[in-house]
């Protein structure tokens, strides 16, 4: 996906979005979006447990609903979410570098 297509997909009026980006060397970045917020998952390879975003500015224990592209509904903690502008910036960074975006706080999901 190129930068223009990504921006158009993120800015589409659809409330729920699941966006996957892949690098030529196998890394993947996924964004689950609900309206004006979303959370990220970064995988180094197919078998990687990966990393998920954490937002230290959010202290709430509330959960946010997300809908996967297959229609499955899931709920994830609000404190994993960032504003859509941060999600967009992270995805553009990944498109340009194939690296995990540094402006997002990450949790190593192989750790408790």
Residue pairs with C-beta under 8 A, 6 or more apart in sequence:
1 9
1 19
1 21
1 95
2 95
3 92
3 95
3 96
6 19
6 21
6 88
6 91
6 92
6 95
7 88
9 17
9 19
10 17
10 19
10 31
10 33
10 84
10 87
10 88
10 91
15 34
15 35
16 33
16 34
16 66
16 67
17 31
17 32
17 33
17 38
18 30
18 31
18 32
18 33
18 66
18 67
18 68
18 69
19 30
19 31
19 33
19 91
20 28
20 29
20 30
21 28
21 29
21 30
21 91
21 94
21 95
22 28
23 94
23 98
24 98
25 98
26 44
26 45
26 46
27 42
27 43
27 44
27 45
27 94
27 98
27 99
27 100
28 42
28 43
29 40
29 41
29 42
29 43
29 90
29 91
29 94
29 100
29 101
30 40
30 41
30 42
30 43
31 38
31 39
31 40
31 87
31 90
31 91
32 38
32 39
32 41
32 66
32 68
32 74
32 76
33 66
33 84
33 87
34 64
34 65
34 66
34 67
35 84
36 83
36 84
37 64
37 78
37 81
37 82
37 83
37 84
37 87
38 66
38 81
38 82
38 84
38 87
39 52
39 53
39 66
39 76
39 80
39 81
39 82
39 87
40 52
40 53
40 82
40 87
40 90
40 101
40 104
41 50
41 51
41 52
41 53
42 50
42 51
42 52
42 94
42 100
42 101
42 106
43 50
43 51
44 50
49 108
49 109
49 110
50 109
51 100
51 106
51 107
51 108
51 109
52 80
52 106
52 107
52 109
53 80
53 81
53 82
53 104
53 105
53 106
53 107
54 79
54 80
54 105
54 106
54 107
55 79
55 80
55 81
55 82
55 105
56 79
56 105
58 78
58 79
58 81
59 79
60 78
60 79
61 77
61 78
61 79
62 77
62 78
63 75
63 76
63 77
63 78
64 75
64 76
64 77
64 78
64 81
65 73
65 74
65 75
66 73
66 74
66 75
66 76
67 73
67 74
68 74
82 90
82 104
86 103
86 104
89 101
89 103
90 101
90 103
90 104
93 99
93 101
93 102
93 103
94 100
94 101
100 106
